[in-house]
Structure formats: C-alpha cells, structure tokens
C-alpha cells in the first residue's frame, strides 16, 4: 500500500485507467486504504483524486455556516412565508390521498434551489417524497458534473426540475422564461445532463418576456422616454405581469404566465432589446 498521498493517488488513477470508471470504495478494495488523514474521492471527470480529511471537514463546516445563514428568515414576511409552506407540507402529508400514494412518507417544504448553491427561503415549495427523491438525484448528478456552472431549480409552469446555466439564472425571473431544460420524472438523468452539456444556451431577450398586452402598450408609445417608463413599470410589476417572488403570492406555486414550449430561448443574430423595441414601435 502506498504510504503517502501522491503515490496513492497515482496508483488509484492507474487502476481506473486500466479498468475504467470505478467508485472510491471499489478502488480501496483493490489497492487498500489511503494513507492516514487522506480520503479518496471522485474528481468529477471520470477518475479520482485525494483530499486531506481536515480540508474536507473545514469545507463542510463553512458550508453549514453558510446554509444556516441562508435558511434563517431575514424579514417577518419571509418568516411568515416559510411557516405557510411548512403548514402546506404538513396538511398535504396528512391527506388520505397523499398517504396512500406516498406510503405514509411526508411531503417536504424545501428550497427551490438548494441553499448550498445560492437558494434562499424566499423561494420554496412543497415536494412529495417521489419528487424530492427525483430532484435530489438530479442535484447530486448535475452539481457533480457541472459544479457552479449550473443551477438546479423548479420550472414555475410545468413543475418539473429545471437545469439553468448559472450565468443566466435569475431568481427574480420566472424560471420557465430562463434558458435551460426541464427534466420530468422518469427521464434518463444521464441523457438529460448530456443534452444540457451539448446545448448552446443564449440569454432570453427582454422583448420575449413581455405579454402581448405589454407589447401593444410599447407599440403605442410615442417616444423613447415613454417606452422607457413602460419598461420600468413592467419590471416593477413583474415582467410578464407576474410577481417576481412566490413570497408575495397567496399560493406557494407562482404561475399565471404563458407556457413556454421551447426548451431554451434563442437570441437571433443582430437582435437586441433596443432593436426589438424600435422595430416594435414602427
């Protein structure tokens, strides 16, 4: 057995190169335990690496502190919203239908985006046990594969798990209007992740976010100042006439927007929000 980390890491990687993808547990069965104070882990690229146990412990403690701060309600309104979601989860768990379908397992009040990836208590929903398991599997696989380049959220129209490129994710915009793909229950997760990896996403154009009624108002505007005032008003009301946060909803589910049939919103060459508005006004 290798006596120090670099030698052990090389031995483990050579084994993976020879036999193909292996879990750390399988590797340890072949070459023995890592040196004291070192753990073997996947490197997210089909091989393995080593990490000091103290470093892992410090990272987990830091993540727990971050999570505790994020979970704690920042306002009375947010605290009331959390209590509302928790009551809904409890009521749903106690319903006869839910108990029959779930086998007695409770529904869960959870963050739409996990706290470790930037989620907050402003955006929560009630998940039944099967959906919770489905979402957890996707989170584990997606964050292991893409790291901080992806955000796992919930589509506010379909209710499915939605993968959104982190660079385009906006918690104040309905998720169905953001570039990404949905992963319904029953979908092959590996295939979905490969599809996400191979798709070239583009940011959603501002003009595409307006409702037909809002577009007509913009078309009637007499000048740029009037257009600018309208856009400001739409943003304050919520683009697409939708509240920006379910915290302000009577229901945990926020919707009421037009269903998006495309899995991602392409930007046409040479287009921009300003150019769109100019064409719209003519």
Buried (B, 14 or more C-beta within 10 A) or exposed (E): EBEEBEEBBEBBBEBBEEEEEBEBEEBBEEBEEBBEEBBBEBEEEEBBBBBEEEEEEEEEEEEEEEBEEBEEBEEEEBEEBBEBBBEBBEEBBEEEEBBEEBEEBBBBBBBBBBBBBBBBBBBBBBBBBEBBEBBBEBBEBBBEBBEEEBBBBBBBBBBBBBBBBEEBBBBEBBBBBBBBBBBEEEBEBEEBBEBBEEBEBBBBBBBBBBBEEBBEBBEEBEEEEBBEEBBEEBEEEBBBEBBBBBBEBEEBBBBBBEEBEEBBBBBEEEBEEEEBBEEBBE
